[in-house]
Amino acid sequence: MGGPRLEVFKFGFYVFFPVGAMLYFGGPEFYDKYVKGIKFWPDINTTYKPPSTSEEVKSALDKMKAEREDRWRRALVKKNDESITNDEKTL
């Protein structure tokens, strides 16, 4: 189809394109110019720290349970308000 010249060109492209990309993107100039300034990891002081003692675990669990119950209560009140509103509309 294309002949031996095309095959040689394709072979050279398949071999040398990844090498050229590695040389360009793997070089220190590229890193210093584009990558070094990016803040990738969050600040250690602002990240979540899981509880480490049993008292901290218990207090965190109680807090999560209280938040869940509060969400359930708000959802129940909202559902009741909607059902009352719907009942008034049908009358």
PyMOL Python script that loads the backbone (N, CA, C, O; Angstrom):
from pymol import cmd

cmd.read_pdbstr("""\
ATOM      1  N   MET A   1       0.819  -1.191   0.000  1.00  0.00           N
ATOM      2  CA  MET A   1       0.000   0.000   0.000  1.00  0.00           C
ATOM      3  C   MET A   1       0.866   1.259   0.000  1.00  0.00           C
ATOM      4  O   MET A   1       0.944   1.965  -1.006  1.00  0.00           O
ATOM      5  N   GLY A   2       1.511   1.535   1.124  1.00  0.00           N
ATOM      6  CA  GLY A   2       2.270   2.759   1.221  1.00  0.00           C
ATOM      7  C   GLY A   2       3.714   2.611   0.839  1.00  0.00           C
ATOM      8  O   GLY A   2       4.381   3.590   0.507  1.00  0.00           O
ATOM      9  N   GLY A   3       4.192   1.416   0.883  1.00  0.00           N
ATOM     10  CA  GLY A   3       5.577   1.194   0.509  1.00  0.00           C
ATOM     11  C   GLY A   3       6.503   1.219   1.714  1.00  0.00           C
ATOM     12  O   GLY A   3       6.094   1.536   2.830  1.00  0.00           O
ATOM     13  N   PRO A   4       7.764   0.876   1.462  1.00  0.00           N
ATOM     14  CA  PRO A   4       8.717   0.784   2.566  1.00  0.00           C
ATOM     15  C   PRO A   4       9.058   2.146   3.182  1.00  0.00           C
ATOM     16  O   PRO A   4       9.383   2.213   4.367  1.00  0.00           O
ATOM     17  N   ARG A   5       8.992   3.211   2.418  1.00  0.00           N
ATOM     18  CA  ARG A   5       9.310   4.526   2.982  1.00  0.00           C
ATOM     19  C   ARG A   5       8.294   4.927   4.052  1.00  0.00           C
ATOM     20  O   ARG A   5       8.653   5.474   5.095  1.00  0.00           O
ATOM     21  N   LEU A   6       7.026   4.646   3.775  1.00  0.00           N
ATOM     22  CA  LEU A   6       5.979   4.953   4.754  1.00  0.00           C
ATOM     23  C   LEU A   6       6.169   4.137   6.018  1.00  0.00           C
ATOM     24  O   LEU A   6       5.997   4.649   7.124  1.00  0.00           O
ATOM     25  N   GLU A   7       6.524   2.862   5.858  1.00  0.00           N
ATOM     26  CA  GLU A   7       6.728   2.012   7.021  1.00  0.00           C
ATOM     27  C   GLU A   7       7.911   2.487   7.860  1.00  0.00           C
ATOM     28  O   GLU A   7       7.851   2.446   9.089  1.00  0.00           O
ATOM     29  N   VAL A   8       8.970   2.931   7.220  1.00  0.00           N
ATOM     30  CA  VAL A   8      10.128   3.453   7.942  1.00  0.00           C
ATOM     31  C   VAL A   8       9.751   4.732   8.675  1.00  0.00           C
ATOM     32  O   VAL A   8      10.157   4.943   9.818  1.00  0.00           O
ATOM     33  N   PHE A   9       8.965   5.594   8.008  1.00  0.00           N
ATOM     34  CA  PHE A   9       8.524   6.819   8.660  1.00  0.00           C
ATOM     35  C   PHE A   9       7.648   6.512   9.869  1.00  0.00           C
ATOM     36  O   PHE A   9       7.821   7.111  10.930  1.00  0.00           O
ATOM     37  N   LYS A  10       6.707   5.580   9.714  1.00  0.00           N
ATOM     38  CA  LYS A  10       5.826   5.215  10.827  1.00  0.00           C
ATOM     39  C   LYS A  10       6.624   4.634  11.984  1.00  0.00           C
ATOM     40  O   LYS A  10       6.375   4.965  13.143  1.00  0.00           O
ATOM     41  N   PHE A  11       7.582   3.769  11.672  1.00  0.00           N
ATOM     42  CA  PHE A  11       8.414   3.186  12.718  1.00  0.00           C
ATOM     43  C   PHE A  11       9.184   4.272  13.464  1.00  0.00           C
ATOM     44  O   PHE A  11       9.228   4.273  14.694  1.00  0.00           O
ATOM     45  N   GLY A  12       9.780   5.182  12.732  1.00  0.00           N
ATOM     46  CA  GLY A  12      10.519   6.270  13.372  1.00  0.00           C
ATOM     47  C   GLY A  12       9.623   7.139  14.227  1.00  0.00           C
ATOM     48  O   GLY A  12      10.012   7.559  15.317  1.00  0.00           O
ATOM     49  N   PHE A  13       8.426   7.409  13.739  1.00  0.00           N
ATOM     50  CA  PHE A  13       7.482   8.211  14.515  1.00  0.00           C
ATOM     51  C   PHE A  13       7.076   7.484  15.786  1.00  0.00           C
ATOM     52  O   PHE A  13       7.053   8.097  16.854  1.00  0.00           O
ATOM     53  N   TYR A  14       6.756   6.199  15.709  1.00  0.00           N
ATOM     54  CA  TYR A  14       6.340   5.423  16.874  1.00  0.00           C
ATOM     55  C   TYR A  14       7.450   5.322  17.910  1.00  0.00           C
ATOM     56  O   TYR A  14       7.175   5.257  19.108  1.00  0.00           O
ATOM     57  N   VAL A  15       8.697   5.309  17.461  1.00  0.00           N
ATOM     58  CA  VAL A  15       9.821   5.179  18.386  1.00  0.00           C
ATOM     59  C   VAL A  15      10.218   6.524  18.969  1.00  0.00           C
ATOM     60  O   VAL A  15      10.418   6.642  20.178  1.00  0.00           O
ATOM     61  N   PHE A  16      10.335   7.540  18.119  1.00  0.00           N
ATOM     62  CA  PHE A  16      10.920   8.799  18.578  1.00  0.00           C
ATOM     63  C   PHE A  16       9.917   9.796  19.147  1.00  0.00           C
ATOM     64  O   PHE A  16      10.318  10.691  19.891  1.00  0.00           O
ATOM     65  N   PHE A  17       8.642   9.681  18.832  1.00  0.00           N
ATOM     66  CA  PHE A  17       7.669  10.603  19.404  1.00  0.00           C
ATOM     67  C   PHE A  17       7.571  10.461  20.923  1.00  0.00           C
ATOM     68  O   PHE A  17       7.618  11.477  21.616  1.00  0.00           O
ATOM     69  N   PRO A  18       7.438   9.257  21.472  1.00  0.00           N
ATOM     70  CA  PRO A  18       7.419   9.149  22.939  1.00  0.00           C
ATOM     71  C   PRO A  18       8.723   9.609  23.588  1.00  0.00           C
ATOM     72  O   PRO A  18       8.710  10.196  24.669  1.00  0.00           O
ATOM     73  N   VAL A  19       9.841   9.342  22.928  1.00  0.00           N
ATOM     74  CA  VAL A  19      11.132   9.778  23.470  1.00  0.00           C
ATOM     75  C   VAL A  19      11.192  11.301  23.509  1.00  0.00           C
ATOM     76  O   VAL A  19      11.636  11.875  24.503  1.00  0.00           O
ATOM     77  N   GLY A  20      10.754  11.956  22.445  1.00  0.00           N
ATOM     78  CA  GLY A  20      10.735  13.415  22.415  1.00  0.00           C
ATOM     79  C   GLY A  20       9.793  13.997  23.448  1.00  0.00           C
ATOM     80  O   GLY A  20      10.106  15.000  24.089  1.00  0.00           O
ATOM     81  N   ALA A  21       8.630  13.362  23.610  1.00  0.00           N
ATOM     82  CA  ALA A  21       7.688  13.840  24.625  1.00  0.00           C
ATOM     83  C   ALA A  21       8.283  13.694  26.020  1.00  0.00           C
ATOM     84  O   ALA A  21       8.119  14.581  26.857  1.00  0.00           O
ATOM     85  N   MET A  22       8.962  12.598  26.276  1.00  0.00           N
ATOM     86  CA  MET A  22       9.595  12.404  27.587  1.00  0.00           C
ATOM     87  C   MET A  22      10.698  13.436  27.817  1.00  0.00           C
ATOM     88  O   MET A  22      10.845  13.954  28.924  1.00  0.00           O
ATOM     89  N   LEU A  23      11.455  13.726  26.794  1.00  0.00           N
ATOM     90  CA  LEU A  23      12.523  14.719  26.941  1.00  0.00           C
ATOM     91  C   LEU A  23      11.952  16.105  27.217  1.00  0.00           C
ATOM     92  O   LEU A  23      12.496  16.846  28.035  1.00  0.00           O
ATOM     93  N   TYR A  24      10.858  16.461  26.542  1.00  0.00           N
ATOM     94  CA  TYR A  24      10.286  17.791  26.723  1.00  0.00           C
ATOM     95  C   TYR A  24       9.555  17.906  28.058  1.00  0.00           C
ATOM     96  O   TYR A  24       9.833  18.811  28.844  1.00  0.00           O
ATOM     97  N   PHE A  25       8.625  16.993  28.313  1.00  0.00           N
ATOM     98  CA  PHE A  25       7.802  17.098  29.510  1.00  0.00           C
ATOM     99  C   PHE A  25       8.514  16.622  30.768  1.00  0.00           C
ATOM    100  O   PHE A  25       8.099  16.966  31.874  1.00  0.00           O
ATOM    101  N   GLY A  26       9.570  15.845  30.622  1.00  0.00           N
ATOM    102  CA  GLY A  26      10.291  15.347  31.785  1.00  0.00           C
ATOM    103  C   GLY A  26      11.466  16.209  32.184  1.00  0.00           C
ATOM    104  O   GLY A  26      12.141  15.926  33.173  1.00  0.00           O
ATOM    105  N   GLY A  27      11.712  17.244  31.433  1.00  0.00           N
ATOM    106  CA  GLY A  27      12.856  18.106  31.718  1.00  0.00           C
ATOM    107  C   GLY A  27      12.614  19.044  32.889  1.00  0.00           C
ATOM    108  O   GLY A  27      11.465  19.359  33.200  1.00  0.00           O
ATOM    109  N   PRO A  28      13.672  19.491  33.537  1.00  0.00           N
ATOM    110  CA  PRO A  28      13.518  20.376  34.691  1.00  0.00           C
ATOM    111  C   PRO A  28      12.969  21.750  34.328  1.00  0.00           C
ATOM    112  O   PRO A  28      12.335  22.385  35.170  1.00  0.00           O
ATOM    113  N   GLU A  29      13.187  22.231  33.112  1.00  0.00           N
ATOM    114  CA  GLU A  29      12.667  23.532  32.717  1.00  0.00           C
ATOM    115  C   GLU A  29      11.130  23.503  32.685  1.00  0.00           C
ATOM    116  O   GLU A  29      10.473  24.434  33.152  1.00  0.00           O
ATOM    117  N   PHE A  30      10.578  22.435  32.136  1.00  0.00           N
ATOM    118  CA  PHE A  30       9.118  22.304  32.080  1.00  0.00           C
ATOM    119  C   PHE A  30       8.549  22.238  33.488  1.00  0.00           C
ATOM    120  O   PHE A  30       7.533  22.870  33.777  1.00  0.00           O
ATOM    121  N   TYR A  31       9.194  21.478  34.368  1.00  0.00           N
ATOM    122  CA  TYR A  31       8.735  21.356  35.744  1.00  0.00           C
ATOM    123  C   TYR A  31       8.759  22.708  36.450  1.00  0.00           C
ATOM    124  O   TYR A  31       7.789  23.092  37.103  1.00  0.00           O
ATOM    125  N   ASP A  32       9.863  23.420  36.317  1.00  0.00           N
ATOM    126  CA  ASP A  32       9.987  24.708  36.995  1.00  0.00           C
ATOM    127  C   ASP A  32       8.983  25.724  36.458  1.00  0.00           C
ATOM    128  O   ASP A  32       8.468  26.544  37.219  1.00  0.00           O
ATOM    129  N   LYS A  33       8.702  25.678  35.166  1.00  0.00           N
ATOM    130  CA  LYS A  33       7.835  26.682  34.558  1.00  0.00           C
ATOM    131  C   LYS A  33       6.348  26.400  34.790  1.00  0.00           C
ATOM    132  O   LYS A  33       5.584  27.332  35.042  1.00  0.00           O
ATOM    133  N   TYR A  34       5.923  25.135  34.710  1.00  0.00           N
ATOM    134  CA  TYR A  34       4.500  24.825  34.717  1.00  0.00           C
ATOM    135  C   TYR A  34       4.011  24.070  35.950  1.00  0.00           C
ATOM    136  O   TYR A  34       2.862  24.252  36.352  1.00  0.00           O
ATOM    137  N   VAL A  35       4.828  23.247  36.550  1.00  0.00           N
ATOM    138  CA  VAL A  35       4.340  22.349  37.590  1.00  0.00           C
ATOM    139  C   VAL A  35       4.645  22.853  38.987  1.00  0.00           C
ATOM    140  O   VAL A  35       3.825  22.686  39.890  1.00  0.00           O
ATOM    141  N   LYS A  36       5.777  23.453  39.184  1.00  0.00           N
ATOM    142  CA  LYS A  36       6.234  23.799  40.522  1.00  0.00           C
ATOM    143  C   LYS A  36       5.299  24.772  41.236  1.00  0.00           C
ATOM    144  O   LYS A  36       5.145  24.689  42.454  1.00  0.00           O
ATOM    145  N   GLY A  37       4.680  25.681  40.512  1.00  0.00           N
ATOM    146  CA  GLY A  37       3.826  26.676  41.134  1.00  0.00           C
ATOM    147  C   GLY A  37       2.441  26.191  41.502  1.00  0.00           C
ATOM    148  O   GLY A  37       1.710  26.894  42.200  1.00  0.00           O
ATOM    149  N   ILE A  38       2.060  25.006  41.050  1.00  0.00           N
ATOM    150  CA  ILE A  38       0.722  24.494  41.324  1.00  0.00           C
ATOM    151  C   ILE A  38       0.667  23.967  42.749  1.00  0.00           C
ATOM    152  O   ILE A  38       1.510  23.172  43.165  1.00  0.00           O
ATOM    153  N   LYS A  39      -0.343  24.422  43.495  1.00  0.00           N
ATOM    154  CA  LYS A  39      -0.534  23.920  44.860  1.00  0.00           C
ATOM    155  C   LYS A  39      -1.411  22.678  44.752  1.00  0.00           C
ATOM    156  O   LYS A  39      -2.631  22.779  44.625  1.00  0.00           O
ATOM    157  N   PHE A  40      -0.789  21.521  44.804  1.00  0.00           N
ATOM    158  CA  PHE A  40      -1.507  20.276  44.580  1.00  0.00           C
ATOM    159  C   PHE A  40      -2.128  19.737  45.864  1.00  0.00           C
ATOM    160  O   PHE A  40      -3.308  19.384  45.878  1.00  0.00           O
ATOM    161  N   TRP A  41      -1.357  19.669  46.931  1.00  0.00           N
ATOM    162  CA  TRP A  41      -1.847  19.112  48.186  1.00  0.00           C
ATOM    163  C   TRP A  41      -2.420  20.219  49.058  1.00  0.00           C
ATOM    164  O   TRP A  41      -1.880  21.325  49.077  1.00  0.00           O
ATOM    165  N   PRO A  42      -3.500  19.946  49.778  1.00  0.00           N
ATOM    166  CA  PRO A  42      -4.071  20.970  50.656  1.00  0.00           C
ATOM    167  C   PRO A  42      -3.162  21.232  51.856  1.00  0.00           C
ATOM    168  O   PRO A  42      -2.296  20.425  52.194  1.00  0.00           O
ATOM    169  N   ASP A  43      -3.383  22.365  52.475  1.00  0.00           N
ATOM    170  CA  ASP A  43      -2.600  22.735  53.645  1.00  0.00           C
ATOM    171  C   ASP A  43      -2.898  21.763  54.783  1.00  0.00           C
ATOM    172  O   ASP A  43      -4.057  21.411  55.006  1.00  0.00           O
ATOM    173  N   ILE A  44      -1.890  21.337  55.488  1.00  0.00           N
ATOM    174  CA  ILE A  44      -2.057  20.331  56.554  1.00  0.00           C
ATOM    175  C   ILE A  44      -2.908  20.859  57.700  1.00  0.00           C
ATOM    176  O   ILE A  44      -3.565  20.080  58.391  1.00  0.00           O
ATOM    177  N   ASN A  45      -2.905  22.167  57.911  1.00  0.00           N
ATOM    178  CA  ASN A  45      -3.681  22.737  59.020  1.00  0.00           C
ATOM    179  C   ASN A  45      -5.165  22.810  58.712  1.00  0.00           C
ATOM    180  O   ASN A  45      -5.974  22.879  59.637  1.00  0.00           O
ATOM    181  N   THR A  46      -5.548  22.798  57.447  1.00  0.00           N
ATOM    182  CA  THR A  46      -6.957  22.908  57.085  1.00  0.00           C
ATOM    183  C   THR A  46      -7.591  21.569  56.730  1.00  0.00           C
ATOM    184  O   THR A  46      -8.790  21.525  56.457  1.00  0.00           O
ATOM    185  N   THR A  47      -6.843  20.495  56.724  1.00  0.00           N
ATOM    186  CA  THR A  47      -7.406  19.197  56.362  1.00  0.00           C
ATOM    187  C   THR A  47      -8.090  18.560  57.565  1.00  0.00           C
ATOM    188  O   THR A  47      -7.840  18.932  58.712  1.00  0.00           O
ATOM    189  N   TYR A  48      -8.952  17.599  57.281  1.00  0.00           N
ATOM    190  CA  TYR A  48      -9.672  16.900  58.327  1.00  0.00           C
ATOM    191  C   TYR A  48      -8.725  15.953  59.050  1.00  0.00           C
ATOM    192  O   TYR A  48      -7.977  15.201  58.424  1.00  0.00           O
ATOM    193  N   LYS A  49      -8.766  16.000  60.359  1.00  0.00           N
ATOM    194  CA  LYS A  49      -7.960  15.086  61.166  1.00  0.00           C
ATOM    195  C   LYS A  49      -8.902  14.106  61.862  1.00  0.00           C
ATOM    196  O   LYS A  49      -9.705  14.519  62.699  1.00  0.00           O
ATOM    197  N   PRO A  50      -8.819  12.833  61.536  1.00  0.00           N
ATOM    198  CA  PRO A  50      -9.725  11.867  62.163  1.00  0.00           C
ATOM    199  C   PRO A  50      -9.419  11.735  63.644  1.00  0.00           C
ATOM    200  O   PRO A  50      -8.283  11.941  64.071  1.00  0.00           O
ATOM    201  N   PRO A  51     -10.436  11.390  64.428  1.00  0.00           N
ATOM    202  CA  PRO A  51     -10.210  11.240  65.869  1.00  0.00           C
ATOM    203  C   PRO A  51      -9.244  10.100  66.153  1.00  0.00           C
ATOM    204  O   PRO A  51      -9.250   9.074  65.473  1.00  0.00           O
ATOM    205  N   SER A  52      -8.411  10.301  67.174  1.00  0.00           N
ATOM    206  CA  SER A  52      -7.396   9.300  67.469  1.00  0.00           C
ATOM    207  C   SER A  52      -7.604   8.622  68.816  1.00  0.00           C
ATOM    208  O   SER A  52      -7.149   7.494  69.005  1.00  0.00           O
ATOM    209  N   THR A  53      -8.274   9.272  69.750  1.00  0.00           N
ATOM    210  CA  THR A  53      -8.522   8.646  71.055  1.00  0.00           C
ATOM    211  C   THR A  53      -9.969   8.190  71.114  1.00  0.00           C
ATOM    212  O   THR A  53     -10.801   8.605  70.307  1.00  0.00           O
ATOM    213  N   SER A  54     -10.255   7.331  72.082  1.00  0.00           N
ATOM    214  CA  SER A  54     -11.613   6.797  72.189  1.00  0.00           C
ATOM    215  C   SER A  54     -12.612   7.892  72.563  1.00  0.00           C
ATOM    216  O   SER A  54     -13.765   7.848  72.132  1.00  0.00           O
ATOM    217  N   GLU A  55     -12.188   8.865  73.352  1.00  0.00           N
ATOM    218  CA  GLU A  55     -13.096   9.962  73.707  1.00  0.00           C
ATOM    219  C   GLU A  55     -13.436  10.805  72.475  1.00  0.00           C
ATOM    220  O   GLU A  55     -14.582  11.210  72.283  1.00  0.00           O
ATOM    221  N   GLU A  56     -12.417  11.062  71.641  1.00  0.00           N
ATOM    222  CA  GLU A  56     -12.657  11.827  70.418  1.00  0.00           C
ATOM    223  C   GLU A  56     -13.570  11.058  69.469  1.00  0.00           C
ATOM    224  O   GLU A  56     -14.423  11.653  68.809  1.00  0.00           O
ATOM    225  N   VAL A  57     -13.397   9.744  69.397  1.00  0.00           N
ATOM    226  CA  VAL A  57     -14.244   8.928  68.539  1.00  0.00           C
ATOM    227  C   VAL A  57     -15.687   8.976  69.032  1.00  0.00           C
ATOM    228  O   VAL A  57     -16.612   9.124  68.233  1.00  0.00           O
ATOM    229  N   LYS A  58     -15.881   8.852  70.336  1.00  0.00           N
ATOM    230  CA  LYS A  58     -17.239   8.890  70.890  1.00  0.00           C
ATOM    231  C   LYS A  58     -17.890  10.251  70.655  1.00  0.00           C
ATOM    232  O   LYS A  58     -19.064  10.323  70.292  1.00  0.00           O
ATOM    233  N   SER A  59     -17.138  11.320  70.857  1.00  0.00           N
ATOM    234  CA  SER A  59     -17.725  12.643  70.652  1.00  0.00           C
ATOM    235  C   SER A  59     -18.034  12.882  69.172  1.00  0.00           C
ATOM    236  O   SER A  59     -19.053  13.493  68.847  1.00  0.00           O
ATOM    237  N   ALA A  60     -17.171  12.409  68.279  1.00  0.00           N
ATOM    238  CA  ALA A  60     -17.437  12.552  66.847  1.00  0.00           C
ATOM    239  C   ALA A  60     -18.655  11.730  66.439  1.00  0.00           C
ATOM    240  O   ALA A  60     -19.461  12.179  65.624  1.00  0.00           O
ATOM    241  N   LEU A  61     -18.793  10.547  66.990  1.00  0.00           N
ATOM    242  CA  LEU A  61     -19.947   9.709  66.697  1.00  0.00           C
ATOM    243  C   LEU A  61     -21.234  10.358  67.202  1.00  0.00           C
ATOM    244  O   LEU A  61     -22.244  10.360  66.497  1.00  0.00           O
ATOM    245  N   ASP A  62     -21.206  10.907  68.412  1.00  0.00           N
ATOM    246  CA  ASP A  62     -22.381  11.606  68.936  1.00  0.00           C
ATOM    247  C   ASP A  62     -22.746  12.813  68.074  1.00  0.00           C
ATOM    248  O   ASP A  62     -23.924  13.078  67.834  1.00  0.00           O
ATOM    249  N   LYS A  63     -21.749  13.528  67.620  1.00  0.00           N
ATOM    250  CA  LYS A  63     -21.990  14.689  66.757  1.00  0.00           C
ATOM    251  C   LYS A  63     -22.626  14.253  65.443  1.00  0.00           C
ATOM    252  O   LYS A  63     -23.567  14.891  64.971  1.00  0.00           O
ATOM    253  N   MET A  64     -22.116  13.161  64.840  1.00  0.00           N
ATOM    254  CA  MET A  64     -22.683  12.673  63.587  1.00  0.00           C
ATOM    255  C   MET A  64     -24.120  12.192  63.781  1.00  0.00           C
ATOM    256  O   MET A  64     -24.975  12.425  62.927  1.00  0.00           O
ATOM    257  N   LYS A  65     -24.385  11.526  64.894  1.00  0.00           N
ATOM    258  CA  LYS A  65     -25.752  11.068  65.167  1.00  0.00           C
ATOM    259  C   LYS A  65     -26.695  12.247  65.330  1.00  0.00           C
ATOM    260  O   LYS A  65     -27.815  12.219  64.820  1.00  0.00           O
ATOM    261  N   ALA A  66     -26.253  13.289  66.039  1.00  0.00           N
ATOM    262  CA  ALA A  66     -27.091  14.474  66.227  1.00  0.00           C
ATOM    263  C   ALA A  66     -27.368  15.160  64.899  1.00  0.00           C
ATOM    264  O   ALA A  66     -28.495  15.590  64.653  1.00  0.00           O
ATOM    265  N   GLU A  67     -26.366  15.269  64.044  1.00  0.00           N
ATOM    266  CA  GLU A  67     -26.568  15.879  62.726  1.00  0.00           C
ATOM    267  C   GLU A  67     -27.531  15.060  61.886  1.00  0.00           C
ATOM    268  O   GLU A  67     -28.369  15.623  61.182  1.00  0.00           O
ATOM    269  N   ARG A  68     -27.425  13.738  61.948  1.00  0.00           N
ATOM    270  CA  ARG A  68     -28.316  12.870  61.175  1.00  0.00           C
ATOM    271  C   ARG A  68     -29.756  13.002  61.669  1.00  0.00           C
ATOM    272  O   ARG A  68     -30.685  13.099  60.867  1.00  0.00           O
ATOM    273  N   GLU A  69     -29.940  13.005  62.995  1.00  0.00           N
ATOM    274  CA  GLU A  69     -31.284  13.162  63.542  1.00  0.00           C
ATOM    275  C   GLU A  69     -31.874  14.521  63.174  1.00  0.00           C
ATOM    276  O   GLU A  69     -33.070  14.626  62.901  1.00  0.00           O
ATOM    277  N   ASP A  70     -31.045  15.554  63.167  1.00  0.00           N
ATOM    278  CA  ASP A  70     -31.511  16.884  62.785  1.00  0.00           C
ATOM    279  C   ASP A  70     -31.950  16.896  61.322  1.00  0.00           C
ATOM    280  O   ASP A  70     -32.978  17.483  60.984  1.00  0.00           O
ATOM    281  N   ARG A  71     -31.171  16.246  60.455  1.00  0.00           N
ATOM    282  CA  ARG A  71     -31.572  16.152  59.045  1.00  0.00           C
ATOM    283  C   ARG A  71     -32.882  15.404  58.898  1.00  0.00           C
ATOM    284  O   ARG A  71     -33.738  15.807  58.110  1.00  0.00           O
ATOM    285  N   TRP A  72     -33.051  14.321  59.642  1.00  0.00           N
ATOM    286  CA  TRP A  72     -34.294  13.546  59.583  1.00  0.00           C
ATOM    287  C   TRP A  72     -35.483  14.386  60.049  1.00  0.00           C
ATOM    288  O   TRP A  72     -36.552  14.366  59.439  1.00  0.00           O
ATOM    289  N   ARG A  73     -35.274  15.129  61.149  1.00  0.00           N
ATOM    290  CA  ARG A  73     -36.363  15.968  61.660  1.00  0.00           C
ATOM    291  C   ARG A  73     -36.755  17.034  60.645  1.00  0.00           C
ATOM    292  O   ARG A  73     -37.942  17.256  60.404  1.00  0.00           O
ATOM    293  N   ARG A  74     -35.763  17.695  60.046  1.00  0.00           N
ATOM    294  CA  ARG A  74     -36.058  18.732  59.053  1.00  0.00           C
ATOM    295  C   ARG A  74     -36.766  18.140  57.842  1.00  0.00           C
ATOM    296  O   ARG A  74     -37.686  18.754  57.301  1.00  0.00           O
ATOM    297  N   ALA A  75     -36.347  16.955  57.413  1.00  0.00           N
ATOM    298  CA  ALA A  75     -37.001  16.308  56.272  1.00  0.00           C
ATOM    299  C   ALA A  75     -38.436  15.925  56.622  1.00  0.00           C
ATOM    300  O   ALA A  75     -39.328  16.050  55.783  1.00  0.00           O
ATOM    301  N   LEU A  76     -38.671  15.462  57.844  1.00  0.00           N
ATOM    302  CA  LEU A  76     -40.021  15.090  58.267  1.00  0.00           C
ATOM    303  C   LEU A  76     -40.916  16.324  58.346  1.00  0.00           C
ATOM    304  O   LEU A  76     -42.068  16.283  57.915  1.00  0.00           O
ATOM    305  N   VAL A  77     -40.396  17.415  58.891  1.00  0.00           N
ATOM    306  CA  VAL A  77     -41.177  18.647  58.975  1.00  0.00           C
ATOM    307  C   VAL A  77     -41.493  19.156  57.577  1.00  0.00           C
ATOM    308  O   VAL A  77     -42.613  19.591  57.307  1.00  0.00           O
ATOM    309  N   LYS A  78     -40.523  19.104  56.702  1.00  0.00           N
ATOM    310  CA  LYS A  78     -40.745  19.554  55.326  1.00  0.00           C
ATOM    311  C   LYS A  78     -41.791  18.690  54.636  1.00  0.00           C
ATOM    312  O   LYS A  78     -42.650  19.203  53.919  1.00  0.00           O
ATOM    313  N   LYS A  79     -41.720  17.392  54.849  1.00  0.00           N
ATOM    314  CA  LYS A  79     -42.691  16.486  54.235  1.00  0.00           C
ATOM    315  C   LYS A  79     -44.087  16.748  54.787  1.00  0.00           C
ATOM    316  O   LYS A  79     -45.064  16.756  54.039  1.00  0.00           O
ATOM    317  N   ASN A  80     -44.179  16.961  56.089  1.00  0.00           N
ATOM    318  CA  ASN A  80     -45.482  17.243  56.704  1.00  0.00           C
ATOM    319  C   ASN A  80     -46.041  18.570  56.200  1.00  0.00           C
ATOM    320  O   ASN A  80     -47.238  18.675  55.934  1.00  0.00           O
ATOM    321  N   ASP A  81     -45.191  19.577  56.068  1.00  0.00           N
ATOM    322  CA  ASP A  81     -45.642  20.872  55.550  1.00  0.00           C
ATOM    323  C   ASP A  81     -46.139  20.740  54.117  1.00  0.00           C
ATOM    324  O   ASP A  81     -47.143  21.349  53.749  1.00  0.00           O
ATOM    325  N   GLU A  82     -45.447  19.953  53.313  1.00  0.00           N
ATOM    326  CA  GLU A  82     -45.875  19.750  51.933  1.00  0.00           C
ATOM    327  C   GLU A  82     -47.200  19.003  51.867  1.00  0.00           C
ATOM    328  O   GLU A  82     -48.060  19.319  51.045  1.00  0.00           O
ATOM    329  N   SER A  83     -47.358  18.010  52.739  1.00  0.00           N
ATOM    330  CA  SER A  83     -48.608  17.254  52.710  1.00  0.00           C
ATOM    331  C   SER A  83     -49.771  18.115  53.188  1.00  0.00           C
ATOM    332  O   SER A  83     -50.883  17.992  52.674  1.00  0.00           O
ATOM    333  N   ILE A  84     -49.526  18.990  54.170  1.00  0.00           N
ATOM    334  CA  ILE A  84     -50.582  19.891  54.631  1.00  0.00           C
ATOM    335  C   ILE A  84     -50.940  20.874  53.526  1.00  0.00           C
ATOM    336  O   ILE A  84     -52.115  21.151  53.289  1.00  0.00           O
ATOM    337  N   THR A  85     -49.926  21.396  52.855  1.00  0.00           N
ATOM    338  CA  THR A  85     -50.157  22.332  51.750  1.00  0.00           C
ATOM    339  C   THR A  85     -50.928  21.648  50.625  1.00  0.00           C
ATOM    340  O   THR A  85     -51.838  22.245  50.050  1.00  0.00           O
ATOM    341  N   ASN A  86     -50.580  20.424  50.310  1.00  0.00           N
ATOM    342  CA  ASN A  86     -51.283  19.682  49.255  1.00  0.00           C
ATOM    343  C   ASN A  86     -52.718  19.385  49.661  1.00  0.00           C
ATOM    344  O   ASN A  86     -53.617  19.434  48.821  1.00  0.00           O
ATOM    345  N   ASP A  87     -52.952  19.076  50.940  1.00  0.00           N
ATOM    346  CA  ASP A  87     -54.314  18.815  51.419  1.00  0.00           C
ATOM    347  C   ASP A  87     -55.169  20.070  51.342  1.00  0.00           C
ATOM    348  O   ASP A  87     -56.350  19.993  51.004  1.00  0.00           O
ATOM    349  N   GLU A  88     -54.584  21.237  51.654  1.00  0.00           N
ATOM    350  CA  GLU A  88     -55.329  22.491  51.572  1.00  0.00           C
ATOM    351  C   GLU A  88     -55.682  22.827  50.132  1.00  0.00           C
ATOM    352  O   GLU A  88     -56.747  23.384  49.865  1.00  0.00           O
ATOM    353  N   LYS A  89     -54.798  22.491  49.208  1.00  0.00           N
ATOM    354  CA  LYS A  89     -55.053  22.784  47.801  1.00  0.00           C
ATOM    355  C   LYS A  89     -56.183  21.931  47.250  1.00  0.00           C
ATOM    356  O   LYS A  89     -56.945  22.381  46.394  1.00  0.00           O
ATOM    357  N   THR A  90     -56.293  20.695  47.738  1.00  0.00           N
ATOM    358  CA  THR A  90     -57.331  19.814  47.229  1.00  0.00           C
ATOM    359  C   THR A  90     -58.688  20.160  47.797  1.00  0.00           C
ATOM    360  O   THR A  90     -59.701  19.782  47.210  1.00  0.00           O
ATOM    361  N   LEU A  91     -58.751  20.864  48.917  1.00  0.00           N
ATOM    362  CA  LEU A  91     -60.044  21.228  49.489  1.00  0.00           C
ATOM    363  C   LEU A  91     -60.633  22.378  48.824  1.00  0.00           C
ATOM    364  O   LEU A  91     -61.726  22.811  49.190  1.00  0.00           O
TER     365      LEU A  91
END
""", "prot")
cmd.dss("prot")
cmd.show_as("cartoon", "prot")
cmd.util.cbc("prot")
cmd.orient("prot")
